[in-house]
Amino acid sequence: MNQWAFEYQVENIGKSVILHADCFEWLSRIPENSIHAVVTDPPYGVKEYDFDQLLKRANGNGGIWRIPPSFDGHQRAPLPRFTALSTKERLVLKNFFVEWAKLVVRVLRPGGHVLIASNAFLSQLVFSALVEGGLEFRGELIRLVRTLRGGDRPKNAEDEFPHVSSMLRGCYEPWGILRKPIPVGMKLSECLREFQTGGLRRNRDGTPLGDVIASERTPQKERAIANHPSLKPQSFLRQIVYAALPLGEGIIADTFMGSGSTVAAAEAVGVCCIGIERNLNYYEMSCTAIPNLITLEIPSQNITDLQLTLW
């Protein structure tokens, strides 16, 4: 995979590789039909990870970031206020994902899957943009988890309207399941034989991956390793990267790598991943975080248990 590193800063970790690069540029440079799957948690490319907004977050000034109240003796991490997006910014968001999808379709093998994180407020816009960009919508995977997202009172008027929420309190995270279309007339079995893609890998016990996974919030031991605001738990990521390659072979790409949790999950289950990150601070964080996340012992998850743990 190092032949796709070009002149970018690169780090090899096990069978995987991470690059400090802009994913749009990188996707436009690698060969067509070269990636087997994409598993990623994008920043939505509008406000929350712009450098001025990250500075406001670091300084505790908020901006697009909602600073949750401190209670129970614990300071909660900031969360982006997606409801603050204007009509123009939502159009920018749509165009961002249409163009990203076009590049992903070019590099994915036919039948290659995209598993992409979203949220309840924006998922309809994001998934429809991905379809406009050429991907085939295959459904949603629901990560069942109670977070601090949503349910907040009107900004700067909390005392005036104490009994009002701007939107529902979030108890799930939708992941879009999309696919590069299989060639017309080709059967799934033929696609698997020719491209090693087209379906999703069954769980280790032979059962199919369900479209609801009861999850946990990211444990503090993982946040201590990788202090990224959108860090997903290894207990969840290891399940979906395992499923992304139906034959257990090929290359997964995470085009918005962040601190490298998807790369770590891939290494932990024995598959290859290329991580791309444009933010130098997060890229440097991933170089040390990934090896530590890989070695974490994660208890077996009962993926059929849909009991929502209240935190």
LINLIN-V152670 format. One line per field, one symbol per residue. phi: phi as a letter, one per 30 degrees, with the letter a starting at -180 (. if undefined). burial: b if it has 24 or more other C-alpha atoms within 12 Angstrom, else e. A space follows every 50 residues. Layout:
phi = ???
burial = ???
This chain:
phi = .ddcdhcddbbcbidcbbbcadddddddcdddhcccabbabddiicbdcd dddddddddiciidddcdddahibcdddbdcdddddeddddeeededddd deddedcddeidcccbdbbddcdddddddddddjdcdckbccddacbcdi iddedibdddbdcccdadddbabdcdcbbdedeeiddeddddddcibkbc dddddjddddcbbdbcdedddddddbdcdcdcddedddddddddcdcibj bcccdbdicjddddddddcibdbccbbdddddddddecdeeddedddced cddcdcdddcc
burial = beebbeebbbbbbbbbbbbbbbbbebbbebeebbbbbbbbbbbbbbbbbe eebbeebeeeebbbbbbbeeeeeeeebbbbbbbebeeeebeebbbbbbbb bbbbbbbbbbbbbbbbbbbbbbbebbbbbbbebbbbbbbbbbbbbbbbbb bbbebeeeeeeeeeeeeeebbbbbbbbbbbbbeeeeeeeebbeebbbbbb bebeeeeebbbbbbbbbbeeebbebbbbbbbbbbbbbbbbbbbbbbbbbb bbbbbbbbbbbbbbbbbbbbbbbbbbbbbeebbbbbbbbbbbbbebeeee eebeeeeeeee
